[in-house]
Amino acid sequence: MSEAYFRVESGALGPEENFLSLDDILMSHEKLPVRTETAMPRLGAFFLERSAGAETDNAVPQGLALLPRLECSGVTWFTAALTSQAQVIVTPQPPMWLGLQGSKLELPLWLAKGLFDNKRRILSVELPKIYQEGWRTVFSADANVVDLHKMGPHFYGFGSQLLHFDSPENADISQSLLQTFIGRFRRIMDSSQNAYNEDTSVLVARLDEMERGLFQTGQKGLNDFQCWEKGQASQITASNLVQNYKKRKFTDMED
């Protein structure tokens, strides 16, 4: 029976994401704090925000583009919130032209990468807290105590993509990512090799998505070994190349 979906490997640890990978698609939609370095009129037309609340008096067509929450000149502006029933709660919001230089907002990673340009200086990126020096110190002390899934389910992939923005802290970020992975790798593989026919939900709860993939690989290796040890593995057969070689050899001997 063929599988409905064949998993596509993530490319987030490289220079670009693989947009055939569901993991990379989800990772590229994580928000990144930025500050505008130039005026961007009607920037809010790119965003939709959803809320559980609604007022029936303010029904609007599905797909209405709304402004995001912005902070400008010390004032935080709130937007209308679009619900699943295409209804909005209208709250105080800035005029549509509010995209002034120095505005703070959060953009999805894919949009921030598209707008970032060292020459034009459209926007500058602020590092998320988990990649800043304070958290890097925690990782260097004991990376195993951190709940990476809670802090960011795509910790390694998202951190690798931050290197695209030419931050002066890039060298420290990349070194922290590497040392964090090295520090957590042994415990992940040890736990994956010592959990046979057990509930592993607790073991993987604190792992980011890449680490969960490693854990599953370790579990598959353990299960395959247990099947082989019990004689339940498929029978080993000679390859066609070897069989054909033997046939040719016997033919030569008969001649």
C-alpha positions in Angstrom: 0.0 0.0 0.0 1.5 3.3 -1.0 1.8 6.2 1.5 -0.4 9.3 1.0 2.5 11.6 1.8 6.3 11.0 1.4 8.2 13.2 3.9 10.4 15.8 2.3 13.6 16.7 4.2 13.9 20.2 5.5 16.4 22.5 4.0 16.2 25.1 6.8 19.8 24.3 8.0 21.1 25.4 4.6 21.0 28.8 2.8 17.3 28.4 1.8 14.2 26.6 2.9 12.8 23.7 1.0 9.2 24.7 0.2 8.2 21.2 -0.6 8.8 20.4 3.1 5.9 21.0 5.4 8.3 21.6 8.3 9.9 24.4 6.3 6.6 25.9 5.3 5.5 26.1 9.0 8.9 27.4 10.1 8.9 30.2 7.5 5.6 31.5 9.0 7.1 32.1 12.4 7.2 35.8 13.4 10.3 37.9 13.5 10.5 41.3 15.3 11.7 44.0 12.9 12.0 47.8 12.8 11.3 49.7 9.6 14.1 51.8 8.4 12.1 53.6 5.7 8.4 54.5 5.3 6.3 51.7 3.9 2.8 53.1 3.1 -0.1 50.6 3.5 2.1 47.9 4.9 -0.8 46.6 6.9 -2.6 45.4 3.8 -0.4 42.2 3.9 -1.8 41.0 7.2 -4.8 39.3 8.7 -5.4 38.9 12.4 -8.0 36.5 13.9 -9.9 36.6 17.2 -12.4 34.5 18.9 -14.7 37.4 19.7 -17.1 39.0 17.3 -19.8 41.6 16.9 -22.5 40.9 14.3 -22.9 44.6 13.4 -19.5 44.6 11.7 -19.6 41.8 9.2 -17.1 42.2 6.4 -16.2 40.1 3.3 -13.9 37.1 3.9 -10.3 38.0 3.2 -10.4 41.6 4.5 -6.8 42.9 4.9 -6.2 44.6 8.2 -3.3 46.4 9.9 -1.1 44.6 12.3 -0.4 45.8 15.8 2.3 48.5 15.5 4.3 50.5 18.0 5.3 53.9 16.8 6.4 57.0 18.8 5.6 55.2 22.1 2.0 54.5 21.1 0.7 51.0 20.6 -2.1 50.8 17.9 -4.6 47.9 17.9 -6.3 46.5 14.8 -9.7 45.1 14.0 -9.8 41.4 14.5 -11.2 39.0 11.8 -13.0 35.9 13.0 -13.6 32.7 11.2 -17.2 33.9 10.5 -15.8 36.9 8.7 -16.8 39.3 11.4 -14.7 42.0 13.0 -14.3 43.9 16.2 -13.3 47.4 15.3 -10.8 48.9 17.8 -8.7 52.1 17.7 -6.2 51.7 14.9 -3.8 54.0 13.0 -4.5 55.4 9.5 -3.6 53.1 6.6 -0.5 55.1 5.8 1.1 54.3 9.2 4.3 52.6 8.1 6.6 55.3 9.3 10.3 54.9 9.7 11.1 53.3 13.1 7.8 51.4 13.4 8.1 48.1 15.3 6.2 45.1 14.1 6.5 41.4 13.6 6.7 39.9 10.2 6.7 36.2 9.1 10.2 35.0 8.3 9.6 34.6 4.6 8.4 38.3 4.3 11.3 39.6 6.4 13.8 37.8 4.2 12.1 39.2 1.1 12.2 42.8 2.3 15.7 42.7 3.9 18.3 44.4 1.8 21.7 45.7 3.1 21.9 48.4 0.4 18.4 49.8 0.6 18.0 49.4 4.3 14.3 48.7 4.2 14.1 47.1 7.6 16.4 45.9 10.5 15.9 42.7 12.3 15.8 42.3 16.1 16.9 38.9 17.4 14.2 36.9 19.2 15.0 36.6 22.9 15.9 32.9 22.7 18.8 33.7 20.4 20.1 36.6 22.4 23.1 36.6 24.6 21.2 35.8 27.8 19.7 32.6 26.5 23.0 31.7 24.7 24.6 31.7 28.2 21.9 29.3 29.5 22.5 27.0 26.5 26.3 27.0 27.1 25.7 26.1 30.8 23.4 23.2 30.3 21.4 22.9 27.0 19.4 19.9 28.3 17.4 21.9 30.8 15.7 24.0 28.1 12.3 23.1 26.7 13.1 23.9 23.1 9.6 23.0 21.8 8.1 25.6 24.0 10.6 28.3 23.2 10.4 27.5 19.4 9.4 24.3 17.7 11.9 25.0 14.9 14.8 26.3 17.0 17.6 25.1 14.8 16.1 25.8 11.5 14.8 29.3 12.4 18.1 30.1 14.0 20.0 29.1 10.9 17.8 31.3 8.8 18.6 34.3 11.0 22.2 34.2 9.7 20.7 35.5 6.5 20.3 39.0 8.1 24.0 39.7 8.6 23.8 40.5 12.3 27.1 41.2 14.1 26.1 38.3 16.4 25.9 35.8 13.6 29.1 34.0 14.6 27.9 33.7 18.2 24.5 32.4 17.1 25.9 29.8 14.8 28.3 28.6 17.5 25.5 28.4 20.1 23.3 26.4 17.7 26.1 23.9 17.1 27.0 23.5 20.7 23.4 23.2 21.8 22.9 20.4 19.3 26.0 18.6 20.4 25.1 19.0 24.1 21.6 17.5 23.6 22.4 14.9 20.9 23.7 12.1 23.2 20.7 12.3 25.6 18.2 12.2 22.7 19.8 9.1 21.1 20.2 7.4 24.5 16.6 7.9 25.3 15.5 6.7 21.8 17.5 3.5 22.3 16.2 2.7 25.7 12.4 3.2 25.2 11.1 0.0 23.6 7.3 -0.5 23.5 6.8 2.5 25.8 5.0 5.8 25.7 7.5 8.3 24.4 5.4 11.4 24.6 7.2 12.7 27.7 10.6 12.1 26.2 9.9 14.1 23.0 7.8 16.9 24.7 10.8 19.2 25.2 12.5 18.5 21.8 12.3 20.8 18.8 11.1 19.3 15.4 14.5 18.3 14.2 15.3 16.6 17.4 12.0 14.7 17.3 13.0 13.5 13.8 16.3 12.2 15.3 14.4 10.5 18.1 12.1 8.8 15.6 15.1 7.6 13.6 16.7 6.1 16.8 13.4 4.4 17.6 13.1 2.9 14.1 16.6 1.5 14.5 15.8 0.0 17.9 12.6 -1.6 16.6 14.3 -3.0 13.5 17.1 -4.5 15.7 14.5 -6.1 18.0 12.7 -7.6 15.1 15.9 -9.0 13.7 16.9 -10.4 17.1 13.6 -12.2 17.4 13.9 -13.6 13.9 11.0 -11.5 12.6 13.0 -9.6 10.0 12.6 -10.3 6.4 14.8 -13.1 5.0 18.2 -12.0 3.6 18.6 -13.0 0.0 21.5 -12.7 -2.5 21.3 -9.8 -4.9 20.6 -10.4 -8.5 24.2 -9.3 -9.4 25.6 -12.2 -7.2 23.1 -14.7 -8.6 23.9 -13.8 -12.2 27.7 -14.0 -11.5 27.2 -17.5 -10.1 25.3 -18.6 -13.2 28.0 -17.3 -15.5 30.7 -19.0 -13.5 28.8 -22.4 -13.6 28.4 -21.9 -17.4 32.1 -21.4 -17.9 32.9 -24.5 -15.8 30.6 -26.7 -17.9 32.3 -25.4 -21.1 
